[in-house]
Amino acid sequence: MAWTRYQLGLAALMLLTGSINTLAAKWADTFSAAGCGGTEDHDFEHPFLQAVGMFLGEFSCLGVFYLLVWRDRSRAEPSMAPAQPFNPLLFLPPALCDMTGTSIMYVALNMTSASSFQMLRGSVIIFTGLLSVAFLGRKLELSQWLGILVTIVGLVVVGLADLHGTHDQKHKLSEVITGDLLIIMAQVVVAIQMVLEEKFVYKHDVHPLRAVGTEGFFGFVILALLLVPMYYIPAGSFSGNPRRTLEDALDAFCQVGHRPLIALALLGNISSIAFFNFAGISVTKEISATTRMVLDSLRTVVIWAVSLAVGWETFHGLEILGFAVLLAGAALYNGLHRPLLAGLPRRWRPPAVPGPGAESEALLRPESSPINSAGVPSL
């Protein structure tokens, strides 16, 4: 069935804003400017402040939700179901996981390339699958176990691409390896977030935009408050600010004052996450969940192409192979091979195996992917 202009617009918005989200964060990391008190030029390395901005973007989804509610109620025949009462504190544990995972990933983005950052996030499939078996009692199908194994192979290939790639003085090999490992570690936290949401949150009928905004509220408030002690906690060589503390928000604002383009990059990161969440939810509703996964996977291609075009990284053939293998793993895990098998002649199809029932349903189905759809388990 042909797409309407509205559906095409939603798909383009999701692909564009999803790509901008990672590219804007990486763009901010490429700037250098003087800080407070006349300090000399230094790189803009403020991952925790950038994470606060991302949660601010998620928090803005609450405004969009209430705007939609107001618009719906002004109609003669409202179409939105009345909101079910729920305890907002249910979103606190997933929000803490989201805050931790996002902060780690922004630290890692300072150390590795944007394309590797995006590809390695696909490792969330491994940890989510294992945790769903251990804590949710799910039974994974053979194709899902194969998807996990293929994803592991893809991660090895991407890691080899980083090992054999060309690294400048800013991204030394040791930093790239550390960044890649941090990204994979962050996916463990994201997987825990998904399990918590699956077990405690999704049984409540909460509008997705309201859920995103509520998690964004908790993440924004808590992490913004944590910026105060981070200003005094020494971090040594791990820190990129002149005071060598865990985070120096004042230094970040001074750098923005000296290089206003940094503000544009931060604004792009904040606004894109809000539009990306809205577009992702709308694509699932108006087109299909499969389309949402495919579009989210295409983000990696866009991010990689832009990174090559602007000179942020050099071409390496292993990255193409790694991306293809990771994409195959995600497709197997999420069941995208089934439509292909259905199109084969009957004599070529594998024998049908009775399904194990609801317990084998993929944890990564669209309605139970992370509430923050920036972290959906595709590439």
C-alpha positions in Angstrom: 0.0 0.0 0.0 1.3 3.4 -1.0 2.3 5.8 1.8 0.4 9.1 2.2 2.3 12.4 2.3 1.7 12.6 6.0 3.3 9.1 6.5 6.2 10.0 4.3 6.7 13.2 6.4 6.7 11.3 9.6 9.2 8.8 8.3 11.5 11.6 7.1 11.1 13.4 10.4 12.1 10.4 12.4 15.1 9.6 10.2 16.3 13.3 10.1 15.8 14.1 13.8 17.3 10.7 14.9 20.4 11.4 12.9 20.6 15.0 14.1 20.5 13.8 17.7 23.8 11.9 17.5 25.5 14.3 15.0 24.6 17.4 17.0 26.1 15.8 20.2 29.3 14.9 18.3 29.4 18.3 16.7 29.5 19.9 20.1 32.4 17.7 21.1 34.5 19.0 18.1 34.5 22.6 19.4 37.2 24.2 21.5 36.9 27.5 23.2 38.2 29.5 26.2 36.5 28.9 29.5 35.9 31.0 32.6 38.5 33.2 34.1 40.5 33.6 30.9 41.5 29.9 30.7 43.1 29.0 27.3 41.1 27.2 24.6 40.2 23.6 25.4 37.8 21.0 24.0 34.1 21.2 24.8 33.9 18.0 26.9 30.8 18.2 29.1 28.9 14.9 28.7 26.8 15.3 31.9 25.6 18.7 30.9 24.7 17.3 27.4 22.8 14.5 29.1 20.8 17.2 31.1 19.9 18.8 27.8 18.7 15.5 26.3 16.4 15.0 29.3 15.1 18.5 28.9 14.2 17.5 25.3 12.4 14.4 26.7 10.7 16.5 29.4 9.3 18.8 26.6 7.2 15.8 25.4 5.0 16.4 28.4 4.1 19.8 26.9 3.3 18.1 23.6 1.1 15.5 25.4 -1.0 18.1 27.2 -1.3 20.2 24.0 -2.7 17.1 22.3 -5.1 16.5 25.2 -6.3 20.1 25.1 -6.8 20.0 21.3 -8.7 16.7 21.5 -11.0 17.9 24.3 -11.8 21.0 22.3 -13.4 18.8 19.6 -17.0 17.9 19.5 -16.2 14.2 19.8 -12.9 13.6 21.6 -10.9 10.6 20.3 -8.3 10.2 23.0 -9.2 7.8 25.8 -9.3 9.3 29.3 -6.0 9.1 31.1 -5.8 6.3 33.6 -4.5 7.2 37.1 -1.0 6.0 37.8 1.8 6.7 40.2 4.5 8.8 38.5 7.1 7.3 40.8 6.9 4.1 38.8 9.0 5.9 36.2 11.7 6.8 38.7 13.7 3.5 38.6 13.7 3.4 34.7 14.6 7.1 34.7 17.6 6.5 36.9 18.8 3.8 34.5 18.2 6.1 31.6 20.1 8.8 33.3 23.1 6.5 34.0 23.2 4.9 30.6 22.8 8.2 28.7 25.6 9.9 30.8 28.0 7.0 30.1 27.2 7.1 26.4 27.9 10.8 26.2 31.2 10.2 27.9 32.0 7.5 25.4 31.0 9.7 22.4 33.9 12.0 23.4 36.2 9.1 22.8 35.0 7.3 19.7 33.4 8.0 16.4 29.7 8.8 15.9 29.2 5.8 13.6 30.8 3.3 16.0 28.8 4.9 18.8 25.6 4.2 16.9 26.5 0.7 15.8 27.6 -0.5 19.2 24.3 0.5 20.7 22.9 -2.5 19.0 24.6 -4.7 21.6 21.5 -3.9 23.8 19.9 -6.9 22.2 22.3 -9.3 23.9 21.8 -8.0 27.4 18.0 -7.5 27.0 17.5 -11.0 25.7 19.5 -12.5 28.6 17.8 -10.4 31.3 14.4 -11.1 29.9 15.1 -14.8 30.3 16.5 -14.4 33.8 14.0 -11.9 35.3 10.9 -12.0 33.2 10.8 -15.8 32.6 10.6 -15.4 28.8 11.6 -18.2 26.4 13.5 -16.9 23.4 13.0 -18.5 20.1 15.8 -20.1 18.1 15.9 -17.0 15.7 16.3 -14.7 18.7 19.3 -16.8 20.1 20.7 -16.7 16.5 20.2 -12.9 16.5 22.1 -12.6 19.7 25.0 -14.7 18.4 25.1 -12.7 15.1 25.1 -9.4 17.0 28.1 -10.6 19.0 29.9 -11.3 15.8 28.9 -7.9 14.5 30.3 -6.2 17.6 33.6 -8.0 17.1 33.8 -6.8 13.5 33.0 -3.2 14.5 35.7 -3.4 17.2 38.2 -4.7 14.7 37.3 -1.7 12.4 38.1 0.7 15.3 41.4 -1.1 16.1 42.6 -0.9 12.5 41.2 2.6 11.8 43.2 5.8 11.7 43.2 7.8 14.9 44.2 11.3 15.4 45.7 12.9 18.5 42.3 13.6 20.0 41.1 10.1 19.6 44.0 7.8 20.5 43.6 4.1 20.2 43.3 3.6 23.9 40.6 6.2 24.2 38.7 4.6 21.3 38.8 1.2 22.9 37.7 2.7 26.2 34.8 4.6 24.5 33.6 1.4 22.7 33.7 -0.5 26.0 31.8 2.2 27.8 29.1 2.1 25.1 28.6 -1.6 25.5 28.6 -1.2 29.3 25.9 1.5 29.0 23.7 -1.0 27.0 23.6 -3.2 30.1 22.0 -0.3 32.0 19.6 0.3 29.1 18.7 -3.4 29.2 17.9 -3.1 32.9 15.8 -0.1 32.1 13.8 -2.1 29.5 13.2 -5.0 31.9 12.0 -2.6 34.6 9.6 -0.9 32.2 8.4 -4.2 31.0 7.7 -5.5 34.5 6.3 -2.5 36.2 5.4 0.3 33.8 3.7 -1.2 30.7 0.9 -2.8 32.5 -0.4 0.7 33.1 -2.1 2.4 30.1 0.1 5.5 29.9 0.3 7.6 26.7 3.8 7.2 25.2 4.5 10.9 25.1 3.4 11.2 28.7 5.7 8.3 29.6 8.7 9.9 27.8 8.0 13.3 29.4 7.7 11.8 32.9 11.0 10.0 32.6 12.5 13.1 31.1 11.3 15.1 34.1 12.9 12.8 36.6 16.2 12.6 34.6 16.4 16.3 34.1 15.7 17.3 37.7 18.0 14.6 39.3 20.9 15.1 36.9 20.7 18.9 37.0 21.0 18.7 40.8 23.9 16.3 40.5 25.8 18.9 38.5 26.4 20.7 41.8 28.4 17.9 43.5 30.0 17.0 40.2 31.5 20.5 40.1 33.6 19.6 43.2 34.4 15.9 42.6 38.0 15.5 41.3 38.2 13.3 38.2 41.9 13.7 37.2 42.8 12.8 33.6 39.3 11.4 33.1 38.0 15.0 33.0 38.2 17.3 30.1 37.7 20.6 31.9 40.5 22.8 33.3 39.5 22.2 36.9 39.7 18.4 36.3 36.4 17.8 38.1 33.7 15.4 37.0 31.7 18.2 35.4 32.1 21.9 35.3 28.8 23.4 34.0 30.1 27.0 34.5 33.0 26.3 32.2 30.6 24.9 29.6 28.5 28.1 29.7 31.6 30.3 29.4 32.7 28.2 26.4 29.3 28.7 24.9 29.7 32.4 25.4 33.0 32.4 23.5 31.7 30.1 20.8 28.0 30.6 20.2 27.9 27.7 17.6 28.2 25.3 20.6 24.8 26.6 21.7 23.4 25.7 18.3 24.8 22.2 18.6 23.3 21.8 22.1 19.9 23.2 20.9 19.9 20.7 18.0 20.5 17.9 20.4 17.7 19.0 22.8 15.1 19.7 20.1 15.9 16.6 18.0 15.3 14.2 20.8 11.8 15.6 21.4 10.9 15.4 17.7 12.5 12.0 17.4 10.3 10.6 20.2 7.2 12.1 18.7 8.0 10.9 15.2 8.9 7.4 16.4 5.6 7.0 18.3 3.7 8.4 15.3 5.4 6.1 12.8 4.5 3.0 14.9 0.9 4.2 15.0 0.4 5.4 11.5 2.6 2.9 9.5 4.1 0.0 11.4 6.6 -1.0 14.1 8.8 -2.7 11.4 9.1 0.5 9.5 10.1 2.3 12.7 12.9 -0.3 13.3 14.1 0.0 9.7 14.1 3.8 9.8 16.0 3.8 13.1 18.6 1.4 11.5 19.0 3.8 8.6 20.2 6.4 11.1 23.5 4.7 11.2 24.0 5.0 7.5 23.1 8.7 7.6 25.4 9.3 10.6 28.3 7.4 9.0 27.9 9.2 5.7 27.8 12.7 7.3 30.8 11.8 9.5 32.8 10.8 6.4 31.7 13.9 4.5 32.8 16.3 7.2 36.0 14.5 7.9 35.2 13.3 11.4 36.3 9.8 10.5 38.0 7.8 7.7 36.5 5.1 5.6 37.1 1.5 6.7 35.5 -1.4 4.8 35.1 -3.4 8.0 32.5 -0.9 9.3 30.3 -1.8 6.3 30.6 -5.5 7.2 30.1 -4.8 10.9 26.9 -2.8 10.2 25.5 -5.4 7.9 26.1 -8.2 10.5 24.6 -6.1 13.3 21.6 -5.3 11.1 21.1 -9.0 10.4 21.3 -9.8 14.1 18.7 -7.1 15.0 16.5 -8.4 12.2 16.7 -12.0 13.4 16.0 -11.0 17.0 13.0 -8.8 16.1 11.5 -11.4 13.7 12.0 -9.5 10.4 13.0 -12.7 8.7 9.5 -14.1 8.9 8.0 -12.0 6.0 11.0 -13.0 3.8 10.4 -16.7 4.6 6.7 -16.3 4.0 7.5 -15.1 0.4 9.5 -18.2 -0.4 7.9 -21.1 -2.4 6.3 -23.6 0.0 8.8 -26.3 -0.8 11.7 -24.0 0.2 10.3 -22.9 3.5 11.6 -24.5 6.8 9.1 -26.7 8.6 6.7 -24.8 10.8 7.4 -25.2 14.5 4.5 -24.6 17.0 5.1 -21.3 18.8 5.9 -21.4 22.5 3.1 -18.9 23.2 3.1 -15.5 24.7 6.2 -16.3 26.8 8.4 -16.2 23.7 7.2 -12.8 22.6 10.2 -10.6 22.0 11.0 -8.1 24.7 12.1 -5.7 22.1 8.7 -5.5 20.4 7.8 -1.8 19.6 5.4 -1.3 22.5 8.0 -2.5 25.0 11.1 -0.8 23.6 12.7 1.7 25.9 10.3 4.6 26.7 13.1 6.9 25.6 13.0 5.9 21.9 16.5 7.3 21.4 17.6 4.1 22.9 15.5 1.6 20.9 17.4 -1.6 20.2 18.0 -1.1 16.6 21.0 0.4 14.8 
